[in-house]
Amino acid sequence: MTRIIAGRAGGARLDVPSAGTRPTSDRVRESLFGSLESADAIVDARVLDLYAGSGALGLESLSRGARSAELVEQNRAAAAVIRRNAATVARAGGLASARVHESAVRPYLLRATGPFDLVFTDPPYDLGDEAMNEDLKALAPLLSAHAVVVVERAKRSAAPDLAAAGLELFREKNYGDTTLWWASPLPGSAEVEDAPSS
């Protein structure tokens, strides 16, 4: 069991899938969202949560004022848990519910239209570096010019190839065995501006 840390749905309890996912710890989420709020990256943001697991990152964003959240999870059981969590958060905070997409990440990215302002990608540890980098390339055209992309990986993993996706690293932080990389589109590389989200 985990919970929404702050915002309109603060304290709401979230279920965690019994297997196949690796939820971001409360400590990492608290630090991450404190930094995102300091950077004014959450309020009114269009959020995309890839490899969503329990949905905690996207749902925390909604609780703290994001405009919308798209949560992508391939595992059927996990997607069902996310739907329950999204309903819980919507009720607790009087919020619109997140949209849950039961899909592999790459096919979703290839059909989505964006733009997205805040993206979380927390792939399973067994996802290869090349596959992760291909995901980032597919994501790049869906970003707004001011987007923030947060990549979460095991500390022992190779750093994501952000430059190949037209992204620029602006922060890197270790939390025990976890590393977060923060990136934003290089000037002129974001292709989407204000088209409606799909």
N, C-alpha and C positions, 0 to 999 in steps of 0.2 A: 504494500500500500504506500502511495505517495500522496502529495497534496499540492494544490495551487498555493504558492507562497504569498502572493500579494495581489492587490487590485480588487475589483468589484466581486470576484468570486474567491477571494483569499480564504484559505482554510478548507475549501472543497476537497473532498477525498477522491483520489483517482485510483482505479484498478490498474494493475500491471499485468500484462500477458504472462501466462505461466511458463512459457518457454519461447525461445527464438528471438527475443529482443534483449537489449542492454540499456535499461533506462539511465538517463543522465542523473547523477546523484543530486540530492537537494542542495548540497554545498556548492556544487558547480553551477547549478541553475541559479541559485541566489546571487552568486558573484557575477555570472553572465548577465542576468537581467538588471542588476544594479548598474553595470557598465553600459548596457544598452539604453537604459533610462537616462543616464548621464549624457549619452550621445544623442538624445532625443530621437531614437531610432524606432520607437514602438508606437506612440500615439498616432492613430490614423494610418498605420502601415498596412499594406497588403502583404500578408505573411504566407510563406510556403514552407511546410515542414516535411522534409523528405526522409524516408525510412523512419516513419513517425513513431513506431513502437507503441507506447501508451498514449501518445499525443500530447505529452506534458509540455513540450516547448511551444507548440502552436497554441495550445489552450491557455498557457500562462500569458502569452502575448495578448490574446483576446481579453483576458481578465484585466490586463494593464492598459487597455485602450486601443488595441489594433483594430483596424476597420474590418478586416476579414481574415480568415485563415483557411488554407487548403492543406489537408493532411493526407499524405500519400504513404500507403503501407500495403505491401504485397501479401503478407501472411493473413489468411482469412480470419483465423481466430483473433489475431491482434487487431485487425480492422474492426471486428465486432466489439472488442474492448474499447477502442477509440470512440466508436459511435456512442457507447454508453457514457464514456467520460465526457464527450462533447455535450450530451444532453444534461449531464449533471452540472457542468460549468454554466451552460446556458440558463438553467433554472436558478442556480445559486447567485448569479450575477445579473440576472435580467438581461442577458446578452443574446445576440443572434448566434445560432449554432454554427460551429465550424463545418466545412464540407469535407467529407471523408471519401477518398478515392482508393478503392481496393485495386491496386495496380502496381506492377513493377515500375521503378523510377524512370528508366529511360523511355519506355513507351509513353508514359504520362507526359514527360517533358517534350516529347516530339509532337504531341497534339495540343498542349496547353498554349495559351496566347499571352498570359501575363497582362500588364507588367507586375512584378513583385518588388517590394521595397525591403523586405527582411526575409532571409532564407536561412533555414537550419538544415544542415545535412550531416546526419550522424549514422553513417553506414555501418553494417556489421563488420566486426574485425576481420572476418574471412573474405570480405570483398577485396579483390585485388586492386593494387594501385592504379593499373591501367583502366580498369572499369570505373573507378572513382573519378579519374581525370576525364574520361569520356562523358560521365554524368555532368561534370562542371562545364564542359564545352557545350553540351546540349542545354544547360541552364542559361548560359551567358546571354543569348538573344532575348530572354524573357525578363531581364532585369531592368528596373528603372535606372536612370543615370546616377541617382544618389543611393542606390541599394547597398545594404550590408549583407554579406554572406558569411555565415559562421560554419566552419567545418570542424567536426569533432572526430578525433581518431585516437587510437592507442598511442602512447608516447613513443613506443618502439617503431611505429609505422613511418614510412617515408612521408615527407611533407607533400601536400597536394601541389600539382603543377598549375599554379594559379595563372601564371603568365600565358600559358597556352590557351586558357579560357578567357583571356582579355581582362583578368582580374589583377589587382595590386594588393599585396599583403600590407596591412597597416598595424596589426597587432598579433602577437603570439603569446600564449600563456599556458603553463603546465599546471595541472592539478593532480598530483600523485602520478598515476599511470595514464592519465588522460591529457591530451593536448588540444587546445582550441586555436584555430587560425581564423582571423578576421580579415576579410578582404572586401574591396569595392571595385566597381568597373573602372578600368583605365579611361581617362578622358576620351570621349568619342567612340568608345567601344560598345556602350549600351545601345541597343537598336530599338527598344520599345519605350514609348513615353507614356501615353495616357489611354491606351486602348483598354476596353473592358476586360476583366479577368474571366477566364472560362472555367 
